[in-house]
Amino acid sequence: MELILALAIGLLAASGIYLLLRPRSFQFIMGLSLLSYAVNLFIFSMGRLSRGAAPLVGNSTQPAALADPVPQALVLTAIVIGFALTALFLVVLLSLRGLSDTDHVDGREPEREE
């Protein structure tokens, strides 16, 4: 299970970085979203992965057997902030598109090879 989670985090981070390097604004926003999802999964995995166990009450009173609730709270906060940031970026993208008639980051269309 840890291998699948590590591959998912790596794939999301690589896709996010690739999209961040693209010239279009929408691809940039999607890259930021994918990168934030990768970071959220990484932080969430720091709270230990265990199947069929309660998050705070375990079979023993050992602190090592209990899940850490702090990464869960951090990820929940990051999801809310990420959603608000994505909504703000989309509003800015729509207004930029209306003002400049393009969605390129630098404001000009790329040259086409013929």
N, C-alpha and C positions, 0 to 999 in steps of 0.2 A: 504494500500500500504506500509505503514511503517513496518507492521508486516512481510510482504513477504520479504522486503529488509533486515530486521534484521535476518530473518531465513536464507536467502541466504548468508549473511555475516558470520553467525555462522556456517553454513554447510561448506562453503569454508575454514574457519579458522580451524575447527575441522579436515577436511580431509587433509589440508595442514600439520597440526601438526602431524597427524597420519603417513603421508608419510615421514615426516622428521625423524621419529624414526625408519624407516625401514633400513635394512642393505645394500640394493643395491643402487648404485649411481644414476641410472635413477629415482628410486622412490624418492630419496632425492631431485633431481632437480625438479621433478613434484610437490613435497611438497612445495618447495620454490616458485614455480610459483603460486600455489593455494593460498598460504598465501599472496603473493603480490597482487593477485586479490582481496582477502578479504579486505586488507588494502586500496586498491584503491577504492573499493566500499564504504568503511566507510568514507574515505576522501571526496569522491564525494557527499555522502549524507549530509555532513556538509554544503553544499551550498544550502540547503533547497529544498524540493521536492514540486513542484507545477505543475499542469497539465494545458496546454493551455495558459501559461503565457510566455511572452518574457523574456529572461534572464536579460536584462539590462533596458528595458523600460516597465514600468508597467502603470496601470491606474492612479495611484497616484504618487506623488513625494516623498512619504515616503520612507526612506531608508530600513525600515523593509519589504516593499513589493517587493523589488528587490532581485534578486538572486545574490549571491556572486560569482564573476568570479575567485577568487583566488584558491578555491579548484579545479575548472575545469583545471586551468593551472598547478596546482601541479600534478593532476592525469595524464594529458597528458605527462608531463615530466617523471613521474614515469613509465608510460607504455613504453616509449622509452628506458629508462635506464634498465628496467626489461627485455625487449627484447634483448638488447645487452648483459646483464649479462647471460641470458639463453643461448644465442649463444656461449658465452665464456665457460660456464660450459659444454656444449655439446662437444666442441672441446677438452677440457681437459678430458672429459669422454672417448672420442674416443681414445685419445692418451694413457690414462691409460689402457684402454682395450687392446690396441695393445702391450703395454709393459709388462703387468702382466697376460694377458689371463684370467682375471676375472673382474667382475664389482662390486665386493664387496668393501665397503669403507675401510675395514681394510686389504684387499688384500688377504684374504684366504677364501676358500670355507667352508660353515658350515658343521658340522658333520651330517651325515645322520643316522637316527635311522632305524634299520632293524628288 
